[in-house]
Amino acid sequence: MPESYPFLLHLAIFIPMLFGTILLLFSGSLGEAFVRRIAFVGFLVPAAVALWLWIAFSPDPVTGYAFLSTVPTGLEIVDISLKLGLNGISLPLFVLAGVVGFAAGFYALVSGAERLRQYLALLLIMQGGLMGVFASVDVFFFYFFHEIALIPTFVMIGIWGGRERHYAAMKLTVYLSLGALLSLAGLIALYVQSGASSFDIISLKAALEGESISEVAQNYTFALLLFGFGILVSLWPFHTWAALGYGAAPTSAAMLHAGVLKKFGLYGLIQIGAPLLPQGAENWMYFLALLALGNVIIIGFVTVAQRDLKQMIGFSSVMHMGYCFLGLACLSAVGVGGAVILMFAHGLTVALLFLLGNCIYRRTETFDMREMGGLARNTPVLAAFFVTAMLASIGLPGPGLANFWGELTVFIGLWQYREWMVIPAVFGVVISAVYGLRAVGNIFFGEPTEAFQSASKGKRIPDIQWHERTPALVLLVVLILVGLWPRSLTDSIDESVSPMYRIVVPGEEASVTGDDGEFEAVSFERAEGPVSCCSPPKRGPAGGL
Amino acid sequence: MSNEQLIVSLLVVPFLSALVIGIFFRRRHEIAAAVSIAAASVVLLGSLYLIFGNIREEFSYEWMTFGDYTVSMGFYFNDLAALLLFVVAVVGFLIHIFSLGYMKEDPGKARYFAGLSLFMFSMMGIVFANNLIMIFIFWELVGLSSFLLINHYYHKPAASEAAKKAFIVNRLGDFGFLLGIIWSYWHFETLNLFEMAALVEANPDILHVGIGLLLFCSALGKSGQIPLHVWLPDAMEGPTPVSALIHAATMVAAGIYLLCRIYFLIPPEAMVWIMWVGAATAIFGSLCAITQTDIKKILAYSTISQLGYMVAAFGLGSLVIDGDAGTAIQAGIGAAMFHLVTHGFFKALLFLGAGSVIHACHHEQDIYRMGGLWRKMPVTFAAFTVGVLALVGMPGLAGFFSKDAILYLAWENNSALFLILAATALLTAFYMTRLWLAAFFGEPKTRASRDAKENNWIMTAPLVILAIFSVVAGYDFMHPAIFDGIMQEVPHAEGADFALVAGVSVAVLLAGLIAGWLFYGVGAREDRLEKQFPGLHGFLSARFFFDDVYEWYVVNVQQRFSSLLNFIDHILISGLIVRGAAGLVGLFSLGARAAHTGNLHVYVYWIFLGVVLMWLVVKGVQ
């Protein structure tokens, strides 16, 4: 029943929102069991729909979208319509949102949080917003859903957060609102200049194919998008909200934000910014790549210095965003494709790490890794989960750890963009091994520290329980599935990315055509790299890599 | 079952075994061991069928595509792969059996066997892979299984540290390897070994020395070459059968195999570097082994030294000047692979022998706290002795033939290298004599060694089988025509050259043995070198300060650098700039508040000023 797919898409967005609103409005009069049941359904529906649509996905060859539908809202007079659908770039993120949302929701259900109804209600609203972000074809609603998802985050940190929650919530609000505002300005500027009569991406693209925006305007508009979205994705040096915010956020909120909502900015740049403003993107990409290397190297070392588990996970997530930005900076199908895989894989792993980090905290009652040790003796299964998640996060290629595919693809694309950048980027892999293994060793191996021994005296430390294990397994299974069989995602990503971004054109210098003085350094750097040794491959039948 | 399916299943079976044990039999130790050994048997039988059925295949499946960039899961089984597969399958199976005895009482037995299966899976992947990406994937996976197995006694901080160090140092090597792979991709437009070989054959000038050296980084890490050897001695914290399988016979040898597999990508200029790194490692390893007292560490440094031998042999091929470079490289491969095979057998034997001794002595590893074991453990003693003789290169045993092939190659091509390798052989005989005399002869020095008893057949049978291989692996009948692709290339000295090389080889062997005997004496209680030449001993036991440099780097450079960046991140970016910006906004708003006086006239002036400003802005933009 292909006609019913758009309806499923609506369900995935509006069921959680509706249930969330019900919980908020009638929180007093609903029984606890009923609240749990309704919330569970609210989290389950998007996940089920996402998995179903993943299987059923077959995009329309002209637009590249599947499951397109338009819901009348009355806003059509101002060119805004609630147009929903998925293409190869949004599909992975839609699935990611569904899966991580389910895991985070499930964990929230069993978390025993105070004022559980409100907590669940906010999470459900956030979940609906997230599904909406990636299902929106209309730029206005894309932004609108993001705000719906973002506002509950602030509230959840402020109310259910850990230490420093007020400062963290304030800082997060300032940063993210600023980022959102800049990107909104950029989106409006894009719409105004395109001359399109609709906010939806397909018409915008069609309008811009006719006549594109002048280069100067592209530069300014793209800058707004880049920095707006960049702040939202913790681009260095606008990242300081991230580790602090995640450190203070309640686990489920951190899972959803770090795992999914943070990808909004990258998604916006990949889906909207770079394809619609190609020249602006070209001119800014070198600068972006340099900042992204800051994410990888500087934040990589900062992560090594962390002693607090949650902060470390937060910083490592900032670091890995650097790889996504590097993939985007290539502006090639390979680089952007790699970035999308990495966004997907990273979303699952970082959510898993936050979840397991909280499981560890429940046992050790501290996040300070120096006060832990030898936990594997009591909790072998938790250790196995955590080691797997950490190894996935640091890009171990493995039987089914999808992150490696993303990183490798980004590196391959990056070499073609700027050879020298591959060296620091790949070195980041060594840095992440250092902090990843140090964390694993400090928490699980060796002898328990004295502090930990005295703190846990007389208590039996239980291994990971079923209610913790279930959401972790959900995340892990999807990760491994994609890792073992990357084509389940990459085929559809490739279909969408290839027409939007350059593949590899023989002889073309993959560099900037800017006449702006600021970008002259680019061609200089280009000449310095070991270019001579390496001719770009010709377009032709696929090599058997 | 078609041959393709058989090859794929050899890869999949150990993986499934690890998975099944991990999920279902974590606490059912006996079942876990049975599953893992069953998987090892399947691998052994399947491999023997493939090898001796002379089945050679190449095929691949597509894994992922982006535009032109495709990653495939590909298999390429040739004579070279068959040779390594033989070692991996046989030694792997024997070590599974041995572990049954060695790990009998271990509380983490199921985890251990799952780790062994995971390792077999990863190793199979390296053996079969037909493209560099797939090699890299399994390359990292053997690193992972090595990490897990070194970390077996995870409650010991030393084991945990050693595992971490092994993984990170290997990743450092893989950093270069991955760069080499990415570079190769854009250079050759493919990563398939077959296609790259064809490209190089068509146009030898396409080679780039940088690519060759970066790809060599892989072996630098995994095969413990200077300066990335530091992890290997520490890795002895793992259970002894693991040291035998992974850190002596197979994984560390995979670096040599990889070099031989991609030799056509390495230009002669890079070969020279590789040769000298190998030679330096060979002599370095043997010097370090002299002062060690831990039986496993002696063997570990000996492994480093022998791996250096193989790398040097591989690099030697380049030195035949001009013209016939192709065959010279092949000779280097032949010699390196030949030594890899014989070494795989006798070093696994030595490690298992050491394991047998350690097991009998209740985990005593200091050779000066053993003694007199030859009477108590006759089978182990006999097998270990065969291993020692094979390692030092006693004529008639496997090590003699393979070592002579390398020495001959060196004699023909580079006399400086010949001297270094001969000196290494002398030192090898010297330190092995020390070990052998101290551990097996004289009086038992501790209660544990006094009470030592021979282990049961589960542990001695693998020793006997490996001892047989250590004798016969050097003879031609062990290398039937099915290995021709490689074994034909092993250089053989003839006539006068043979007499000279064999003569030198036997002379250094005897010199080393006699010197060791005279210097250390039978059943010594303490290290005479340490007593009489403390300066020399101190110098050697400092192991050329590699470990100190690493430690200094980690503590003083990496840690401080990251703390500094963390500080900057916190104070400068988060504190000064962000809060400073917030302060500026605050100041601005103070000013703005001052402008709001409540006086209507003032507001009118403000509005007027604003209009003028706007007009100017619009004018300016246009």
Interface residues (C-beta under 8 A of the other chain):
Chain A: V174 P237 T240 L244 I298 I299 F301 V302 T303 V304 A305 Q306 S332 A333 V334 G337 G338 G374 A376 R377 P380 V381 A384 L391 L396 P397 G398 P399 F404 W405 L408 T409 F411 I412 W415 Q416 E419 V422 I423 V426 F427 V429 V430 A433 V434 L437 R438 G441 F444 F445 G446 E447 P486 R487 T490 D491 I493 D494 V497 S498 I503 V504 P530 C533 C534 P536 P537 K538 R539 G540 A542 G543 G544 L545
Chain B: F15 G22 R26 S60 E62 W63 M64 T65 F66 G67 D68 Y69 T70 V71 S72 G74 R111 F121 N131 I133 F136 I137 E140 L141 L144 F147 N151 Y154 H155 K156 P157 A159 S160 E161 A163 K164 F167 I168 R171 L172 D174 F175 L178 L179 I182 W183 Y185 W186 H187 E189 T190 L191 N192 F194 E195 H208 G210 Q558 Q559 F561 S562 S563 L565 N566 D569 I573 S574 I577 V578 A582
